[in-house]
């Protein structure tokens, strides 16, 4: 009798999010996934993450090459799965029914507290906008969707010895905030107001 042994390499889990532990469990059961099953697990990983997952991390979690992940993403998009590509990786697009632009002002050292107030109220920070007296409107994408994103943004600012864009306009700036409802945006407004950041 011929015995076929199947090995599954386990993922180190100390740095995995709760969503990513799904892949560890799949491997722990010794299951080898075909392409369709793998793409299903890829979607589940994206559903269960608050921050973008890079192609490299997805390839490590699913035990395939990064090119396979790129091909899987293309196939999923062709099947009308709405996957966003950001500069930090992939995100599964979620329906956002409400958007609002807030005018705010704060000191340089308060940018982290401002972001936390927005995120904790249920908002997602899409970008930052300033009105420059000479160059006009200047905007930059932020894509801050969780407290973890805030930590990474702060680390990037510190490592680059950079200052917030709003320093150019003495702290006055705008954020486009995304949310699932107008009620959440109202909560964001209340949080910004209670912290003394909201201008209008």
C-alpha positions in Angstrom: 0.0 0.0 0.0 1.4 3.3 -1.0 1.2 6.1 1.5 1.3 9.7 0.4 2.4 12.2 3.0 1.3 15.8 2.8 3.3 18.5 4.5 2.1 22.0 5.2 4.5 24.6 6.4 3.1 26.5 9.3 3.1 30.3 9.4 4.7 32.0 12.4 1.8 33.6 14.2 3.2 36.0 16.8 2.8 39.0 14.4 -0.5 37.9 12.7 -3.8 39.6 13.0 -6.9 37.7 14.0 -8.0 37.6 10.4 -4.6 36.2 9.2 -4.8 33.4 11.7 -7.4 31.8 9.4 -4.5 30.8 7.1 -2.6 29.2 10.0 -5.7 27.1 10.8 -6.1 26.0 7.2 -2.5 24.8 7.2 -2.8 23.2 10.6 -5.4 20.9 9.1 -3.1 19.9 6.3 -5.3 21.1 3.5 -3.8 21.8 0.1 -5.9 24.4 -1.7 -6.5 24.6 -5.4 -6.7 27.9 -7.2 -10.4 28.5 -6.5 -10.0 27.6 -2.8 -6.9 29.8 -2.5 -8.7 32.8 -3.9 -11.6 32.2 -1.5 -9.1 32.2 1.4 -7.5 35.4 -0.1 -10.9 37.2 0.0 -11.4 36.0 3.6 -8.0 37.4 4.7 -8.9 40.7 3.1 -12.3 40.8 4.8 -10.7 40.2 8.2 -8.0 42.9 8.0 -8.3 46.6 9.0 -5.1 47.5 7.1 -3.9 46.7 3.6 -2.1 43.4 3.1 0.9 43.5 0.8 1.3 41.0 -2.0 4.4 39.7 -0.2 2.6 39.0 3.0 -0.3 37.4 1.2 2.1 35.1 -0.7 3.7 34.1 2.6 0.3 33.4 4.2 -1.0 31.4 1.3 2.4 29.7 0.4 2.5 30.8 -3.2 4.7 33.2 -5.1 3.8 36.9 -5.2 3.1 36.6 -9.0 0.4 34.0 -8.1 -1.2 36.5 -5.8 -1.1 39.2 -8.5 -2.8 36.7 -10.9 -5.4 35.8 -8.3 -6.2 39.4 -7.6 -6.7 39.9 -11.4 -9.0 36.9 -11.6 -11.0 38.0 -8.6 -11.5 41.5 -10.1 -12.6 39.9 -13.3 -15.2 38.1 -11.2 -16.4 41.5 -9.9 -14.7 41.3 -6.5 -13.9 44.9 -5.7 -10.3 44.8 -4.5 -8.4 48.1 -4.0 -4.7 48.5 -4.5 -3.0 51.0 -2.2 0.6 51.9 -1.7 0.7 49.6 1.3 -1.1 46.6 -0.3 -4.6 45.3 -1.0 -7.9 46.0 0.6 -11.3 44.7 0.0 -13.6 47.6 -0.9 -16.5 48.1 1.5 -19.6 50.1 0.7 -19.2 53.6 1.9 -22.5 55.4 1.9 -21.5 58.7 3.4 -18.6 61.2 2.8 -18.0 64.5 4.4 -15.1 67.1 4.3 -14.2 68.5 7.7 -12.3 71.8 8.2 -10.0 71.4 11.2 -7.0 73.0 12.9 -4.5 71.7 15.4 -0.9 72.1 16.5 1.8 69.8 15.0 2.0 67.6 18.0 -1.8 67.0 18.0 -2.0 65.2 14.6 -2.1 61.8 16.2 -4.8 62.7 18.6 -6.9 64.2 15.8 -6.6 61.0 13.8 -7.5 58.8 16.8 -10.6 60.9 17.4 -11.8 60.3 13.8 -11.0 56.6 13.8 -12.4 55.9 17.2 -15.7 57.6 16.1 -15.9 55.2 13.2 -14.6 57.4 10.4 -11.9 56.6 7.8 -9.5 59.3 6.8 -9.2 59.4 3.0 -6.9 62.4 2.5 -5.6 65.8 3.7 -6.2 69.0 1.9 -4.8 72.5 2.4 -5.5 75.8 0.7 -2.2 77.4 -0.1 -2.2 81.2 -0.7 0.0 80.8 -3.8 -0.4 77.3 -5.1 -4.1 76.9 -4.3 -5.5 73.5 -3.2 -3.0 70.8 -2.4 -4.1 67.4 -1.4 -2.4 64.1 -0.5 -3.9 60.6 0.1 -3.7 59.3 3.7 -5.8 56.1 3.7 -5.9 55.9 7.5 -8.4 53.2 8.4 -7.3 52.0 11.8 -5.2 52.9 14.8 -2.5 50.6 13.4 -2.4 52.8 10.3 -1.9 55.9 12.5 1.1 54.2 14.2 2.6 53.4 10.8 2.0 56.9 9.6 3.6 58.4 12.7 6.6 56.1 12.3 7.0 57.1 8.6 6.8 60.8 9.5 9.5 60.3 12.2 11.8 58.2 10.1 11.6 60.8 7.3 12.0 63.7 9.7 8.9 65.2 8.1 6.3 67.6 9.4 2.5 67.5 8.6 1.4 69.2 5.5 -0.9 71.4 7.5 2.1 73.1 9.1 2.2 75.1 5.8 -1.1 76.7 6.7 -0.6 77.2 10.4 -2.5 74.0 11.2 -5.6 74.7 9.2 -6.6 71.9 6.8 -9.4 69.6 5.6 -10.0 65.9 5.7 -12.3 63.8 3.5 -13.9 61.3 5.9 -15.6 58.1 4.8 -18.2 56.3 6.9 -21.0 53.8 6.6 -23.7 56.3 7.6 -24.3 60.0 8.2 -24.8 59.2 11.9 -21.2 58.1 12.1 -20.0 61.3 10.4 -22.0 63.2 13.0 -20.1 61.3 15.7 -16.8 62.2 14.0 -17.9 65.9 14.0 -18.8 65.7 17.7 -15.4 64.0 18.5 -13.5 66.7 16.6 -15.5 69.4 18.3 -15.0 68.1 21.8 -11.2 68.0 21.2 -11.2 71.6 19.9 -10.2 70.6 16.3 -13.3 71.4 14.3 -13.5 74.7 12.6 -16.6 74.2 10.5 
